[in-house]
């Protein structure tokens, strides 16, 4: 049996600052509305389809995940977690460590700097993570592989990094 588990760390797509809303309620900007489906199509094409998503409760993360999951062969169940709004590494790890053991591919949808911090915490700061170290842009996703069980997640290897600017329709 292959014990590899896949973690997809997603930063919400570009959000809109123009409405004067509280941060938690900011929607996606037109660019975010365009980029989020691109991520979903890329995940589907690369075979990185999550079986479960855990998403921040912020409007922009919920809107991002809805548009990403609409492009997947079968949208996975999604759990909305208040702790992922403004989360640091410990909160992201707690979300991952609560994942049922039969899930092999998990998506965590959140915000910067937590998403890049989590990716680098798990995968390290070597040459293979240089793009993440440089910038984890809005609408980007890191795909990590691990053999750790979810409840003991400690390390992973970065296998792919999606940035919207690198993908064209």
N, C-alpha and C positions, 0 to 999 in steps of 0.2 A: 504494500500500500504506500502511495506517495504521501508523505507527511508534510509536503510544502503547503503553506498557507500564504495567501496573498492579501496585502493591505494596500488599499488605494486611499491616499491622503489627498483630499480635494480642497482647494481654496475657492471660496465663492467667486463667481464671475464679477466683472466690473459693476460697481454699484453707483447709484445716483445720489449726489449730494444736494441737488437743486431744490428739493421740496421743503427743506427746513424741518424735517421730521426728526424725532429722536433716533439715535444711531441704530437701535434694535429694529426700527421700522423702516429703514431705508430700502427701497426697491432696487432692482437691477436697472442699470443704464442701458441705452440702446445697444452699446457694444457688448454688454453682458448678456443681453437677450440673444444676440447673434452668436457669441462664443460658447455659451453653455451647451447648446446642442452639438457643437463641434466636438466637445469633449466626449459626449455620449456616443457619437458615431465612431470616434477613435477607440474608445474602450471596447465597443462591440467588435470593431474590425480587428483589434489586437487580441481578442479573446479574454479580456479582463472584465468580466461581467460579475458584479457583486451579487451575493446571495442575501446580503443584509446591508443596509446603510444606517449609520447613526449620524444625525445631522443637528447642528446648532439650531436653536429656535429663532434666530434672527431671520427677518423676512428675506434678505438677500441670499442667505444660504438655502432656505426652503425653496425659493424661486429657482436658484441654480440647480438644486437636486431634481426638482420636478422636470426641468428642461433636459437635464442629462439623462434621467431615467426614461423619459419619453423616447429616447433614441436607442435604448437597449432592447434586446429581443424579448425580454420579460422583465418589467420593472420589479425590483426586489422590494420586500417589506422595508419600511423606513421607520426608525424610532427617532423622535425629536428629543434632544437632551439639552436642558438649560445650562448644564455645566460646560458644554462646548462653546457657548457664547463667551468669548474672551479667554478661552481655555489655554493653559500652559501644558507642558508635557505630562505632568501627573494626571490631569483630567482626561487628556486623550488616552493615556495608557489605561486608566480606569475603565473608560468606555470599551476599549479593545479587550480588556481582560474579562469583561462581563459577557463577551460573545460566546454563544453556545459552541461546544467543541465540534459539532458536525458542520459548522459553517467553514468553508475553505477560502472564501473571498469576501472581504469586508471593506466597505467604504466608510471613511470618516470625513465629514464635511464641516469645515470650520473656517477660521480666520487667521490672518497673520498677526503676530509672529509665531503663533502656536503651531501652524502646519509645517513651516520650515524647521522650527525647533524640534518637533517630533521626528520629522524625517531624518534630520542630522543626528539626533539622539540615538535613533535605531541603526542608522547606516554609517555613521561616522563622518569625518570631515576630510576624507581623502579625495584624490583626483576624480573618482567616479561620482562624487556628489558636488563637483565644482559649480554646475549650473544651479543647483539648489542654493548653494552658498552665495552665489552672485545675486539671485533674485528668484523668489517664488511668486510669480505675478498672479494677478487676479485671473481666475478661470483655469489655473494650472492644476496638474495632478501628478503626484509621485506614486509609482507602483513599486511596492517592496515585496520581497519574498522572504519568508522565514520558515524555519523548521520548529521554532518554539511553539508550544501550545498557547492558545490565546491567554489562558489564565496565568501564564508565566512569560509573557512576551517581554523580551529584553533586547534582542538584536534582530536585524534584518539587513537585506542587501537591496540596494536600489537597482531595479532592472529597467525602468523606463521613467521618463519625465516628459510630460505633455505640457507644452506652452501653446496657447491659442495662435500666436503669431507664426508658429511652425507648421500649422495645419491649414490647408485651404480646401474649400468645398469643391 
